[in-house]
Amino acid sequence: MSRIWARTGKPDQNGKRQWISVSNNTAILTWLQQAVLLQLGESPFWVDWGLPVIGALTQGIYPDLYIQKTKERFQPYFLNININRTVPDTPEDQINYKIIAIPYPGQAKAGAEYSQAPKAG
């Protein structure tokens, strides 16, 4: 994979987020990030990708099965990848997952930290 397009996390002065080109190992991490933020059925092309965010919020069930599917899809791109749910302090806390991805030897190291609460609707 050489390049993908992603939107910036923070809006500009006009309140719009910009599209940027991402390449190399950072592209794989960005692709993983977008797959985790995608709602189940949101993409017309990849209907089985994403997390059932609305169901997780309304029913209070963690989407661990879908996280496991995402991990299995991205396993070939990394030497090791772990996606683990963090234990919330209170039941009202956000659903958070910690992602640790180790690239294959010879790949440039790329790191990314991203946190966003799932939003319904």
Buried (B, 14 or more C-beta within 10 A) or exposed (E): EEEBEBEEEEEEEEEEEEEEEBEEBBBBBBBBBBBBBBBBEEBEEEEEBBBBBBBBBEEEEBBBEBBEBBBEBBEEBBEEBEBEEEEEEEEEEEBBBEBEBEBEEEBEEBEBEEEEEBEEE
